[in-house]
Amino acid sequence: MPNLTLASLHTSIEEDVRRALTEDVGSGDITAALIPAERQAQARIITREPAVFCGVAWANEVLRQVDPKIHADWHAADGDQLQANQTLCLLQGPARGLLTAERSILNFLQTLSATATRSRHFANLVEGTNVRLLDTRKTLPGLRLAQKYAVTCGGCDNHRIGLYDAFLIKENHIATCGGIAQAITAARALAPGKPVEVEVESLDELRQALEAGADIIMLDELSLEDMRTAVQLTAGRAKLEASGGINETTLRSVAETGVDYISIGSLTKDIKAVDLSMRLHLL
């Protein structure tokens, strides 16, 4: 599956920001209204800790929707490695708009930078191997596309976006369809152009998936020995994806078995917001 790009996310970014401002600003920022409308201010966004940066487009969209008169001068770009106390952006414009936009800007930057930072950490763990690390659907509700874009900024790759763009046939699907071959045949008939991936729990099921012509085969919690055997048995006839119970300790060993992909839910679900702050002063 191809990775997400900013060019494909324009509408999604607008919608993400509109939802964020609706829940935060609601009928209006009554505290910012205490400041005269003509008052101008400058602000600086900094990071208090090392991180991989992500979220410029979302921050810019917050500014556009809150007050397009605010000017942003970015000193960091998506994918940049940040150092503690680094200045990320200088802002100038109406004080009311800056104060209203502050929390939504920081929420997007902190969350997406956290996702990019964790993804870079995992990518570094398998550096030098040929494996590609994939995200999953274990994302924050409403921010899936944003988080999946952040994963790519950290050096990992996107799995399917949702339930609509690729088949992932698991145990319950197989049982309902009557077997692996039957499930794959049904998938080809239903949507001939969609990738077909099948989850297997044994080498015998792997053989069945290969015979049925699966595009990708997910090895669910197989041992390292069985993964190496699976790579030999597959011999390039399908892509192999390792999944299930893989952590920082075992990741490198799994990558060295020769599988093509490793999917890791923690790239998007086990994140800690990056410590950013906005410092503002009136002009």
C-alpha positions in Angstrom: 0.0 0.0 0.0 1.3 3.5 -0.8 2.3 5.9 1.9 0.2 9.0 2.6 1.4 12.4 1.4 0.4 15.9 2.4 -0.9 16.5 -1.1 -3.6 13.8 -0.5 -4.5 15.1 2.9 -5.8 18.7 2.2 -9.4 17.9 2.9 -8.6 15.7 5.9 -6.5 18.4 7.5 -9.3 21.0 7.2 -11.7 18.6 8.8 -9.3 17.6 11.6 -8.8 21.3 12.5 -12.5 22.2 12.2 -13.4 19.4 14.7 -10.6 20.5 17.1 -11.7 24.2 17.0 -15.4 23.3 17.4 -14.7 21.3 20.6 -12.3 23.8 22.0 -13.6 27.3 20.9 -17.3 26.5 20.6 -19.3 29.7 20.6 -16.2 31.8 21.2 -13.1 32.3 23.4 -14.4 34.4 26.2 -11.1 34.7 27.9 -9.3 36.0 24.8 -12.1 38.5 24.5 -10.7 40.3 27.6 -7.9 41.6 25.3 -8.6 44.6 23.0 -9.2 43.4 19.5 -6.5 45.6 18.0 -3.7 44.4 20.4 -0.9 42.6 18.6 1.5 40.0 19.9 4.4 37.8 19.1 4.8 34.1 20.1 7.5 31.5 20.0 6.9 27.7 19.9 9.7 25.7 21.4 10.4 22.0 22.3 11.6 21.1 25.7 12.9 17.7 24.7 14.5 15.9 21.7 11.9 14.7 19.2 11.1 14.2 15.5 8.9 17.0 14.3 5.6 16.7 12.6 2.4 18.7 12.1 3.2 22.0 10.3 0.2 21.7 7.9 -2.2 21.2 10.8 -0.8 24.1 12.7 -1.0 26.4 9.7 -4.6 25.3 9.1 -5.4 26.2 12.8 -4.0 29.7 12.1 -6.0 30.0 8.9 -9.3 29.1 10.5 -8.8 31.1 13.6 -7.3 34.3 12.1 -5.5 34.4 8.8 -3.8 37.6 9.8 -1.4 35.7 12.0 2.0 35.1 10.3 4.0 32.0 10.9 7.7 31.7 10.3 8.7 28.1 10.6 12.2 27.1 11.7 11.6 23.3 11.5 10.0 21.0 9.0 8.2 17.7 9.2 10.7 14.9 9.8 13.4 17.1 11.3 15.2 15.8 14.4 14.7 18.4 17.1 16.9 19.3 20.1 15.7 20.4 23.5 14.9 24.2 23.7 14.9 24.5 19.9 12.7 27.2 18.4 10.2 25.7 16.0 8.2 28.7 14.9 7.8 32.4 15.4 4.3 33.8 15.2 3.0 37.4 15.0 -0.5 38.8 14.7 -3.6 39.7 16.7 -3.2 38.6 20.4 -6.7 37.2 20.6 -6.1 34.9 17.7 -2.8 33.7 19.0 -4.3 32.8 22.4 -7.3 31.1 20.8 -5.2 29.0 18.5 -2.5 28.1 21.0 -3.9 24.8 22.5 -5.1 23.4 19.2 -1.8 24.1 17.6 0.1 22.5 20.4 -2.2 19.5 20.6 -1.6 18.6 16.9 2.1 19.2 17.1 2.6 17.3 20.3 0.6 14.3 19.2 1.9 14.0 15.6 5.5 14.7 16.7 5.1 11.9 19.3 4.0 9.5 16.6 6.9 10.5 14.4 9.4 10.2 17.3 8.3 6.7 18.2 8.3 5.7 14.6 11.9 7.0 14.2 12.9 5.1 17.3 11.6 1.8 15.9 13.1 2.5 12.4 16.5 3.0 14.0 16.2 -0.4 15.7 16.1 -2.2 12.3 18.5 0.0 10.4 20.6 -2.1 8.0 18.0 -4.7 7.4 15.6 -4.8 4.4 12.4 -4.9 6.5 9.8 -2.2 6.3 7.9 -1.3 9.5 4.2 -0.8 9.1 1.6 1.0 11.2 -1.8 -0.5 11.9 -5.4 0.8 12.5 -4.7 1.3 16.2 -4.9 5.0 15.9 -6.6 7.9 17.8 -10.2 8.1 16.6 -10.6 10.9 14.1 -6.8 11.3 13.6 -6.0 8.2 11.6 -4.7 9.9 8.4 -2.8 12.5 10.5 -1.1 9.8 12.5 -0.3 7.6 9.5 1.3 10.6 7.8 3.4 11.2 11.0 4.5 7.5 10.9 6.1 8.2 7.5 7.8 11.3 8.9 9.5 9.0 11.4 10.8 6.7 8.7 8.2 3.9 8.8 5.5 3.0 6.3 1.7 2.8 6.1 -0.3 -0.4 6.1 -3.9 -0.3 4.8 -5.7 2.9 5.8 -9.0 1.2 6.8 -11.3 -1.6 6.1 -12.0 -0.4 2.6 -8.7 -0.2 0.7 -7.3 -3.8 1.2 -8.4 -7.2 2.4 -7.0 -8.5 5.6 -8.5 -12.0 6.0 -8.2 -13.2 9.6 -9.2 -16.3 11.5 -12.9 -15.4 11.9 -13.2 -14.4 8.2 -11.6 -17.7 7.2 -13.9 -19.8 9.4 -17.0 -18.0 8.1 -15.9 -18.4 4.4 -15.1 -22.1 4.9 -11.3 -22.0 4.5 -8.3 -19.9 3.3 -8.7 -20.7 -0.4 -12.4 -20.0 -0.3 -11.9 -16.6 1.4 -9.2 -15.6 -1.1 -11.4 -16.7 -4.1 -14.3 -14.6 -2.7 -12.0 -11.6 -2.2 -10.8 -11.7 -5.8 -14.4 -11.9 -7.0 -15.6 -9.1 -4.8 -12.9 -6.5 -5.5 -10.4 -7.7 -8.2 -8.1 -4.7 -7.8 -7.6 -4.8 -4.0 -4.6 -6.3 -2.3 -5.4 -9.6 -0.5 -3.6 -10.3 2.7 -4.2 -13.4 4.8 -3.3 -14.0 8.5 -1.9 -17.5 9.2 -1.0 -19.1 12.5 1.1 -22.1 11.2 3.3 -23.2 8.4 0.4 -25.4 7.1 -1.8 -22.4 6.8 1.0 -20.5 5.1 1.2 -23.3 2.4 -2.6 -23.0 1.9 -2.4 -19.2 1.5 0.5 -19.6 -1.0 -1.4 -22.1 -3.1 -4.5 -19.8 -3.1 -2.4 -16.9 -4.4 -2.4 -14.4 -1.5 -0.5 -11.2 -2.2 0.6 -10.8 1.4 0.7 -13.3 4.2 0.7 -12.2 7.8 2.6 -14.5 10.2 0.8 -14.2 13.4 3.0 -14.9 16.5 5.1 -17.5 14.7 8.4 -18.5 16.3 11.7 -17.1 14.8 12.5 -20.6 13.4 9.1 -20.8 11.7 9.5 -17.3 10.3 12.8 -18.3 8.7 11.2 -21.5 7.3 8.3 -19.4 6.0 10.7 -17.1 4.1 12.3 -20.2 2.5 8.9 -21.8 1.6 7.5 -18.6 0.2 10.6 -17.8 -2.0 9.2 -14.5 -3.2 5.8 -15.8 -4.2 4.1 -13.4 -1.7 5.2 -10.7 0.7 5.5 -11.8 4.3 4.5 -9.7 7.2 5.3 -10.6 10.8 2.9 -9.5 13.5 1.8 -10.1 17.1 3.7 -9.6 20.3 6.7 -8.0 18.7 8.4 -5.4 20.9 11.7 -3.4 21.1 13.5 -6.4 22.4 12.5 -8.9 19.8 12.1 -6.5 16.8 15.6 -6.8 15.4 15.6 -10.6 15.6 12.3 -10.7 13.7 13.7 -8.3 11.0 16.7 -10.6 10.5 14.5 -13.6 9.6 14.0 -12.1 6.2 10.3 -11.1 6.3 9.3 -8.2 4.2 7.2 -6.3 6.7 6.7 -6.0 10.5 3.4 -4.4 11.6 3.6 -2.6 15.0 0.5 -1.1 16.7 2.5 0.8 19.2 3.8 3.2 16.6 0.5 5.0 16.9 -1.1 3.9 20.2 1.7 3.8 22.7 2.8 7.4 22.4 3.6 10.2 24.9 3.0 13.8 23.8 6.2 15.7 23.0 6.7 18.5 25.5 6.2 21.7 23.5 5.2 25.2 24.7 4.2 28.6 23.2 5.6 31.7 24.8 3.7 34.9 24.0 4.3 38.6 24.7 2.2 41.6 23.7 3.5 44.3 21.4 
